[in-house]
Amino acid sequence: MLYISSMPKKTDEVEAKPEEEEAKDSAIETKPKAKTAKPKEKEAKCIFSKNKDGFVVVEFREDSCGISTLLCEELWNVKGVSFSAQKRGHFLIDNQKLIFKAKDEKKALLSAISSVEKKLDELKKKV
């Protein structure tokens, strides 16, 4: 007759590590890894440029077809803006461009942005 209790258990076969070796293993795991990669530089989300004719070109780096459309429409309502348009290429290849001409470009663009923000806030309240 065979007794199951007389068979060696798996835990009996494996030798236990001394406490010092366990401490070394845990110390190795908790060491911080050295950083070898350089931190990523932040890319500009849009590029502003002014050509010799006085037109300002804003090139959006990210998918921003909606933003350029809203700003283009709102720039026509800003006083001092004589031209506003957007250039759209293929949405996967080309970046969206907003082209406008104004007496004070910075003031006109900031005014259009604040006006769009107000309209969006009103829309949030309605929803």
ZIJO-V196056 format. One record per run of one state. SS is the DSSP state (hx for helix, st for strand, lp for the rest). FROM is the first residue (numbers start at 0). TO is the last residue. If there is no record, write none. Layout:
ss=SS from=FROM to=TO
ss=SS from=FROM to=TO
This chain:
ss=lp from=0 to=2
ss=hx from=3 to=5
ss=lp from=6 to=8
ss=hx from=9 to=12
ss=lp from=13 to=17
ss=hx from=18 to=29
ss=lp from=30 to=44
ss=st from=45 to=49
ss=lp from=50 to=54
ss=st from=55 to=59
ss=lp from=60 to=63
ss=hx from=64 to=74
ss=lp from=75 to=79
ss=st from=80 to=86
ss=lp from=87 to=95
ss=st from=96 to=101
ss=lp from=102 to=103
ss=hx from=104 to=125
ss=lp from=126 to=126
